[in-house]
Amino acid sequence: MRSFYEDPIDIYLPQNGNRGYRVSRYELELSYKPASNRLAGRAVIIAVTTEVRSSFTLDLSPALGVSKVFVNGSKSVKFSHQRGKLAVTPQQKIPAGGVLEIAVHYSGTPKPVRGPWGEVGWEELTEGSLVASQPNGAASWFPCDDHPSSKASYRISITTDSPYYALANGTLMRKQAKASQTTWVYEAPEPMATYLATIQIGNYRKYRVGSPGEPVPMQAIVPPRLRANFEHDFARQPQMMALFTEKFGPYPFENYSVVVTDDDLDIPIEAQGISIFGANHCDGRRGAERLVAHELAHQWFGNSLTLRQWRDIWLHEGFACYAEWLWSEASGGPGADQLARAAHANLARQPQDIIVGDPGPADMFDDRVYKRGALTLHALRLELRDHLFFQLIREWTARYRHSSVTTEDFVDLAGHYSVAPLRGLFAVWLGTRPLPQLPQNTK
């Protein structure tokens, strides 16, 4: 079997991702005890093989111990679990194009994965837990093909102590209390990257956001003590949803949930159909409203349209940052052009030593990638003018809905909206270190 180190799927995360199959579905049955931070699970990974192999690997944290593995319903098969890889050897070789169903029984004390970007994955809170997996933390809580180009549907069942509220991606299909525990079962039918799968557990209450007739059902999962602040700080979410639906196209999922943890968080967290904020982002003064817009925009850019390689992260963060400026423009704040020029002036004072279209793993979450990515879009908007620019964005989200995307995909599509060549614009904004001049706004 080829070593995954010799032929990485993504050079930004050379240990992540696996070859020989494509996952179509995950079915997770989990039990979690908050007091002891103990997780036990049975994960069923349903895939199709792409080549004949003697064994297959999954990403799984060393903090979790594996007790049994079954392949295609067979008796427990041989496996090894070393250095974050679970290697499984079926009793018989499976032909290319065949069904590969791996069931893994595991348990342990989950903890975040350490990496160049800090700790990501399953994290204990004062009361409960959260999952924040970008970019490589999914393996901290379930065996998976942990790479964003690997998207699948999910069923997530989580059993935990009854005082706690448990949220996962998708729609709540069933909730059943038994003795002192409650089981929550969620179904997420739309393809989802592993890093966007999440579980949030805490002393929360659920509240509806907006009026009953909103086109997209929205809910808040919030500690009761923060409800009043939430209702003020997040009151304009329905207007944000309306604006982004107009500018970006239809919302890509069945519903949208916002979680506010009882603990402070350094930054908000995106998940598919869910955004997670800390208590510090719910201050009663709308102090984090631009972040509310940013996280909502990720439902289109990042969650529905997901990068194929991490080097293209500007396709997530540049678009979400630009959405902040669009919200400001629509809600009575500074216009997008004013904010773009302020961001340009600020970037001009900073080191110009990264390439936004391929920043390298150490810099892929650098704020310059976010801001210059947004400036790339503003330069494109100035070139195309509003009508064509937003027509392009809507076609972008429609054509690649629930798919994997690359910068080249966007550059190619944009080329159809301009008589003049656009490759030079993208080349200087995304492919060179010096900061280009922002075109004049001639509107």
C-alpha positions as semicolon CSV with decimal commas, in nm:
position;residue;x (nm);y (nm);z (nm)
1;M;0,000;0,000;0,000
2;R;0,131;0,344;-0,088
3;S;0,225;0,557;0,208
4;F;-0,003;0,856;0,253
5;Y;0,309;1,062;0,327
6;E;0,452;0,995;-0,022
7;D;0,151;1,111;-0,218
8;P;-0,050;1,361;-0,009
9;I;-0,399;1,457;-0,114
10;D;-0,325;1,811;0,003
11;I;0,027;1,937;0,071
12;Y;-0,112;2,177;0,334
13;L;-0,226;1,875;0,540
14;P;-0,010;1,587;0,418
15;Q;-0,126;1,340;0,685
16;N;-0,497;1,396;0,616
17;G;-0,724;1,224;0,368
18;N;-0,715;0,869;0,237
19;R;-0,707;0,692;-0,098
20;G;-0,893;0,401;-0,249
21;Y;-1,253;0,499;-0,175
22;R;-1,510;0,779;-0,180
23;V;-1,736;0,818;0,123
24;S;-2,105;0,875;0,054
25;R;-2,243;0,861;0,408
26;Y;-2,153;0,859;0,777
27;E;-2,385;0,715;1,042
28;L;-2,266;0,803;1,392
29;E;-2,413;0,666;1,715
30;L;-2,244;0,845;2,002
31;S;-2,277;0,856;2,377
32;Y;-2,114;1,135;2,578
33;K;-2,076;1,188;2,953
34;P;-1,996;1,557;3,016
35;A;-1,884;1,508;3,377
36;S;-1,601;1,274;3,278
37;N;-1,558;1,390;2,917
38;R;-1,606;1,033;2,802
39;L;-1,714;0,953;2,445
40;A;-1,819;0,613;2,313
41;G;-1,926;0,559;1,956
42;R;-2,013;0,335;1,669
43;A;-1,936;0,490;1,331
44;V;-2,051;0,339;1,005
45;I;-1,868;0,473;0,699
46;I;-2,038;0,387;0,370
47;A;-1,819;0,430;0,064
48;V;-1,746;0,311;-0,289
49;T;-1,399;0,179;-0,368
50;T;-1,199;0,348;-0,644
51;E;-0,927;0,082;-0,669
52;V;-0,842;-0,264;-0,542
53;R;-0,644;-0,249;-0,219
54;S;-0,546;-0,492;0,052
55;S;-0,633;-0,237;0,321
56;F;-0,793;0,104;0,370
57;T;-0,718;0,385;0,613
58;L;-0,930;0,633;0,807
59;D;-0,825;0,937;1,009
60;L;-0,881;0,890;1,384
61;S;-0,717;1,057;1,683
62;P;-0,483;0,844;1,897
63;A;-0,682;0,968;2,200
64;L;-0,966;0,733;2,100
65;G;-0,928;0,356;2,133
66;V;-1,078;0,116;1,880
67;S;-1,228;-0,210;2,010
68;K;-1,384;-0,367;1,698
69;V;-1,399;-0,311;1,323
70;F;-1,636;-0,478;1,077
71;V;-1,621;-0,455;0,698
72;N;-1,931;-0,522;0,486
73;G;-2,097;-0,699;0,777
74;S;-1,817;-0,950;0,825
75;K;-1,688;-1,064;1,159
76;S;-1,440;-0,835;1,328
77;V;-1,147;-0,782;1,093
78;K;-0,778;-0,702;1,140
79;F;-0,695;-0,340;1,207
80;S;-0,415;-0,122;1,340
81;H;-0,437;0,227;1,484
82;Q;-0,112;0,427;1,476
83;R;-0,015;0,794;1,437
84;G;-0,371;0,908;1,372
85;K;-0,448;0,646;1,106
86;L;-0,684;0,352;1,147
87;A;-0,585;0,085;0,890
88;V;-0,848;-0,179;0,814
89;T;-0,784;-0,503;0,625
90;P;-1,097;-0,667;0,475
91;Q;-1,108;-1,046;0,474
92;Q;-1,146;-1,041;0,095
93;K;-1,033;-0,784;-0,158
94;I;-1,309;-0,558;-0,285
95;P;-1,324;-0,480;-0,658
96;A;-1,308;-0,121;-0,779
97;G;-1,656;0,026;-0,774
98;G;-1,762;-0,208;-0,494
99;V;-1,936;-0,118;-0,170
100;L;-1,712;-0,055;0,129
101;E;-1,897;-0,034;0,460
102;I;-1,673;0,000;0,764
103;A;-1,820;-0,010;1,115
104;V;-1,588;0,109;1,392
105;H;-1,655;0,070;1,765
106;Y;-1,445;0,313;1,968
107;S;-1,428;0,510;2,293
108;G;-1,204;0,736;2,493
109;T;-1,152;1,085;2,626
110;P;-1,175;1,314;2,324
111;K;-0,941;1,608;2,305
112;P;-0,849;1,859;2,035
113;V;-0,591;1,780;1,769
114;R;-0,276;1,988;1,806
115;G;-0,137;2,147;1,491
116;P;0,016;2,460;1,339
117;W;-0,317;2,641;1,390
118;G;-0,354;2,560;1,759
119;E;-0,598;2,301;1,894
120;V;-0,899;2,204;1,685
121;G;-1,174;1,945;1,722
122;W;-1,366;1,824;2,028
123;E;-1,330;2,066;2,318
124;E;-1,464;2,059;2,672
125;L;-1,660;2,359;2,797
126;T;-1,731;2,449;3,158
127;E;-2,067;2,275;3,112
128;G;-2,078;2,053;2,804
129;S;-1,866;2,053;2,491
130;L;-1,826;2,194;2,143
131;V;-1,668;2,080;1,819
132;A;-1,464;2,324;1,609
133;S;-1,277;2,117;1,352
134;Q;-1,137;2,352;1,089
135;P;-0,915;2,242;0,928
136;N;-0,826;1,894;1,060
137;G;-1,010;1,826;1,385
138;A;-1,289;1,591;1,274
139;A;-1,075;1,288;1,359
140;S;-1,081;1,401;1,724
141;W;-1,432;1,253;1,756
142;F;-1,505;1,009;1,473
143;P;-1,316;0,797;1,217
144;C;-1,333;0,970;0,881
145;D;-1,175;1,070;0,553
146;D;-1,074;1,407;0,692
147;H;-1,030;1,626;0,388
148;P;-1,266;1,897;0,258
149;S;-1,298;1,744;-0,089
150;S;-1,455;1,437;0,074
151;K;-1,821;1,533;0,124
152;A;-2,097;1,299;0,241
153;S;-2,442;1,289;0,401
154;Y;-2,468;1,227;0,777
155;R;-2,692;1,082;1,041
156;I;-2,571;1,179;1,387
157;S;-2,720;1,030;1,703
158;I;-2,592;1,169;2,032
159;T;-2,696;1,043;2,376
160;T;-2,608;1,259;2,675
161;D;-2,729;1,357;3,020
162;S;-3,086;1,485;3,011
163;P;-3,033;1,837;3,148
164;Y;-2,819;1,912;2,844
165;Y;-2,928;2,026;2,498
166;A;-2,746;1,849;2,215
167;L;-2,727;1,993;1,865
168;A;-2,577;1,841;1,550
169;N;-2,593;1,926;1,180
170;G;-2,914;1,891;0,986
171;T;-3,273;1,842;1,101
172;L;-3,374;1,693;1,436
173;M;-3,557;1,371;1,342
174;R;-3,610;1,222;1,686
175;K;-3,560;1,306;2,053
176;Q;-3,609;1,036;2,312
177;A;-3,560;1,056;2,689
178;K;-3,486;0,739;2,883
179;A;-3,396;0,734;3,249
180;S;-3,145;1,016;3,302
181;Q;-3,035;1,047;2,940
182;T;-3,173;1,184;2,614
183;T;-3,093;1,071;2,262
184;W;-3,100;1,328;1,983
185;V;-3,097;1,208;1,621
186;Y;-3,016;1,446;1,336
187;E;-3,019;1,390;0,962
188;A;-2,804;1,603;0,728
189;P;-2,881;1,492;0,370
190;E;-2,671;1,753;0,188
191;P;-2,306;1,661;0,122
192;M;-2,085;1,791;0,404
193;A;-1,710;1,809;0,454
194;T;-1,583;1,641;0,771
195;Y;-1,451;1,963;0,928
196;L;-1,803;2,111;0,911
197;A;-1,963;1,826;1,108
198;T;-2,030;1,930;1,466
199;I;-2,190;1,851;1,800
200;Q;-2,272;2,121;2,054
201;I;-2,373;2,022;2,409
202;G;-2,465;2,262;2,687
203;N;-2,727;2,402;2,923
204;Y;-2,912;2,563;2,636
205;R;-3,266;2,653;2,542
206;K;-3,400;2,674;2,189
207;Y;-3,566;2,992;2,064
208;R;-3,706;3,082;1,725
209;V;-3,538;3,366;1,538
210;G;-3,761;3,594;1,332
211;S;-4,129;3,547;1,254
212;P;-4,294;3,211;1,178
213;G;-4,327;3,298;0,809
214;E;-3,956;3,341;0,738
215;P;-3,849;3,157;0,417
216;V;-3,558;2,992;0,603
217;P;-3,637;2,855;0,953
218;M;-3,385;2,997;1,200
219;Q;-3,331;2,906;1,562
220;A;-3,110;3,009;1,851
221;I;-2,954;2,760;2,095
222;V;-2,861;2,988;2,384
223;P;-2,809;2,985;2,763
224;P;-3,120;3,143;2,918
225;R;-2,909;3,415;3,083
226;L;-2,803;3,542;2,739
227;R;-3,144;3,542;2,572
228;A;-3,209;3,916;2,606
229;N;-2,865;4,005;2,472
230;F;-2,911;3,758;2,188
231;E;-3,246;3,901;2,086
232;H;-3,083;4,242;2,054
233;D;-2,749;4,146;1,905
234;F;-2,881;3,895;1,649
235;A;-3,212;4,069;1,578
236;R;-3,116;4,158;1,221
237;Q;-3,036;3,803;1,112
238;P;-3,361;3,775;0,909
239;Q;-3,262;4,089;0,715
240;M;-2,913;3,944;0,661
241;M;-3,066;3,623;0,531
242;A;-3,289;3,820;0,293
243;L;-2,995;4,026;0,165
244;F;-2,765;3,729;0,112
245;T;-3,041;3,527;-0,054
246;E;-3,089;3,818;-0,296
247;K;-2,717;3,866;-0,362
248;F;-2,591;3,505;-0,344
249;G;-2,894;3,296;-0,442
250;P;-3,114;3,058;-0,238
251;Y;-2,999;2,953;0,107
252;P;-2,847;2,606;0,050
253;F;-2,978;2,417;0,356
254;E;-3,308;2,335;0,527
255;N;-3,254;2,556;0,832
256;Y;-3,003;2,771;1,016
257;S;-2,906;2,753;1,384
258;V;-2,694;2,986;1,593
259;V;-2,535;2,856;1,914
260;V;-2,403;3,087;2,185
261;T;-2,189;2,903;2,438
262;D;-2,183;2,996;2,805
263;D;-1,804;3,028;2,772
264;D;-1,611;3,295;2,585
265;L;-1,459;3,195;2,251
266;D;-1,167;3,360;2,070
267;I;-1,348;3,353;1,737
268;P;-1,686;3,230;1,610
269;I;-1,697;2,885;1,451
270;E;-1,866;2,778;1,131
271;A;-2,036;2,444;1,077
272;Q;-2,279;2,332;0,809
273;G;-2,616;2,490;0,886
274;I;-2,482;2,615;1,221
275;S;-2,272;2,904;1,353
276;I;-2,123;2,901;1,703
277;F;-2,044;3,216;1,901
278;G;-1,904;3,270;2,249
279;A;-2,078;3,455;2,531
280;N;-1,838;3,743;2,459
281;H;-1,994;3,782;2,113
282;C;-2,333;3,838;2,274
283;D;-2,268;4,163;2,459
284;G;-2,602;4,341;2,423
285;R;-2,442;4,612;2,206
286;R;-2,428;4,436;1,867
287;G;-2,053;4,448;1,901
288;A;-2,007;4,136;1,687
289;E;-2,264;4,199;1,414
290;R;-2,009;4,190;1,133
291;L;-1,911;3,842;1,253
292;V;-2,277;3,738;1,251
293;A;-2,286;3,833;0,882
294;H;-1,951;3,664;0,816
295;E;-2,059;3,330;0,963
296;L;-2,395;3,333;0,786
297;A;-2,221;3,394;0,452
298;H;-2,010;3,081;0,508
299;Q;-2,323;2,873;0,454
300;W;-2,286;2,957;0,084
301;F;-1,909;3,003;0,068
302;G;-1,740;2,719;0,253
303;N;-2,030;2,492;0,340
304;S;-2,225;2,454;0,014
305;L;-1,929;2,546;-0,206
306;T;-1,630;2,387;-0,036
307;L;-1,269;2,425;-0,144
308;R;-1,104;2,120;-0,297
309;Q;-0,758;2,221;-0,167
310;W;-0,678;2,434;0,138
311;R;-0,462;2,669;-0,070
312;D;-0,789;2,813;-0,210
313;I;-0,915;2,925;0,130
314;W;-0,973;3,277;-0,004
315;L;-1,281;3,126;-0,175
316;H;-1,426;3,084;0,176
317;E;-1,284;3,373;0,374
318;G;-1,261;3,639;0,102
319;F;-1,627;3,589;0,016
320;A;-1,739;3,585;0,382
321;C;-1,538;3,900;0,452
322;Y;-1,692;4,070;0,148
323;A;-2,036;3,971;0,280
324;E;-1,957;4,178;0,593
325;W;-1,908;4,482;0,371
326;L;-2,226;4,411;0,176
327;W;-2,422;4,389;0,502
328;S;-2,273;4,716;0,623
329;E;-2,367;4,879;0,292
330;A;-2,726;4,751;0,309
331;S;-2,785;4,824;0,678
332;G;-2,693;5,191;0,692
333;G;-2,322;5,157;0,775
334;P;-2,022;5,245;0,559
335;G;-2,051;5,126;0,200
336;A;-1,853;4,835;0,058
337;D;-1,634;5,071;-0,146
338;Q;-1,548;5,278;0,162
339;L;-1,467;4,966;0,364
340;A;-1,264;4,822;0,078
341;R;-1,051;5,136;0,053
342;A;-0,997;5,142;0,429
343;A;-0,892;4,774;0,419
344;H;-0,660;4,849;0,125
345;A;-0,493;5,134;0,315
346;N;-0,446;4,907;0,615
347;L;-0,299;4,623;0,404
348;A;-0,061;4,867;0,238
349;R;0,099;4,926;0,580
350;Q;0,151;4,555;0,647
351;P;0,414;4,315;0,515
352;Q;0,338;4,209;0,159
353;D;0,499;3,870;0,170
354;I;0,221;3,618;0,103
355;I;0,039;3,505;-0,209
356;V;-0,332;3,500;-0,135
357;G;-0,410;3,229;-0,392
358;D;-0,156;2,993;-0,228
359;P;-0,055;3,137;0,110
360;G;0,102;2,821;0,251
361;P;-0,029;2,629;0,553
362;A;0,127;2,861;0,812
363;D;-0,054;3,165;0,669
364;M;-0,380;3,026;0,540
365;F;-0,576;3,182;0,830
366;D;-0,385;3,512;0,811
367;D;-0,620;3,812;0,810
368;R;-0,445;3,940;0,497
369;V;-0,587;3,640;0,308
370;Y;-0,936;3,736;0,423
371;K;-0,908;4,106;0,343
372;R;-0,718;4,078;0,017
373;G;-0,955;3,801;-0,091
374;A;-1,243;4,042;-0,030
375;L;-1,056;4,316;-0,217
376;T;-1,017;4,079;-0,513
377;L;-1,394;4,053;-0,525
378;H;-1,436;4,430;-0,495
379;A;-1,192;4,488;-0,781
380;L;-1,393;4,237;-0,985
381;R;-1,718;4,414;-0,892
382;L;-1,574;4,747;-1,008
383;E;-1,470;4,583;-1,335
384;L;-1,800;4,407;-1,406
385;R;-2,038;4,656;-1,239
386;D;-2,306;4,546;-0,999
387;H;-2,554;4,375;-1,231
388;L;-2,303;4,135;-1,385
389;F;-2,104;4,087;-1,066
390;F;-2,399;3,963;-0,863
391;Q;-2,528;3,762;-1,158
392;L;-2,187;3,588;-1,158
393;I;-2,204;3,522;-0,783
394;R;-2,552;3,372;-0,812
395;E;-2,442;3,147;-1,098
396;W;-2,133;3,047;-0,897
397;T;-2,343;2,931;-0,601
398;A;-2,603;2,759;-0,823
399;R;-2,363;2,577;-1,056
400;Y;-2,144;2,440;-0,775
401;R;-2,413;2,396;-0,505
402;H;-2,300;2,127;-0,255
403;S;-1,981;2,068;-0,457
404;S;-1,604;2,108;-0,432
405;V;-1,451;2,413;-0,601
406;T;-1,118;2,562;-0,704
407;T;-0,997;2,912;-0,784
408;E;-0,970;2,806;-1,147
409;D;-1,341;2,720;-1,148
410;F;-1,426;3,074;-1,035
411;V;-1,182;3,242;-1,274
412;D;-1,323;3,042;-1,565
413;L;-1,682;3,128;-1,478
414;A;-1,602;3,497;-1,427
415;G;-1,447;3,508;-1,774
416;H;-1,793;3,455;-1,926
417;Y;-1,913;3,783;-1,772
418;S;-1,658;4,015;-1,930
419;V;-1,557;4,108;-2,284
420;A;-1,215;4,213;-2,155
421;P;-0,988;3,935;-2,022
422;L;-1,000;3,899;-1,642
423;R;-0,706;3,667;-1,588
424;G;-0,471;3,963;-1,538
425;L;-0,693;4,094;-1,256
426;F;-0,692;3,759;-1,077
427;A;-0,320;3,709;-1,142
428;V;-0,215;4,029;-0,964
429;W;-0,463;4,006;-0,676
430;L;-0,422;3,634;-0,604
431;G;-0,087;3,541;-0,754
432;T;0,158;3,818;-0,660
433;R;0,290;3,948;-0,329
434;P;0,278;4,327;-0,389
435;L;-0,064;4,481;-0,315
436;P;-0,223;4,605;-0,641
437;Q;-0,393;4,942;-0,667
438;L;-0,767;4,932;-0,620
439;P;-0,948;5,064;-0,931
440;Q;-1,139;5,389;-0,904
441;N;-1,510;5,366;-0,837
442;T;-1,665;5,536;-1,141
443;K;-2,027;5,471;-1,047
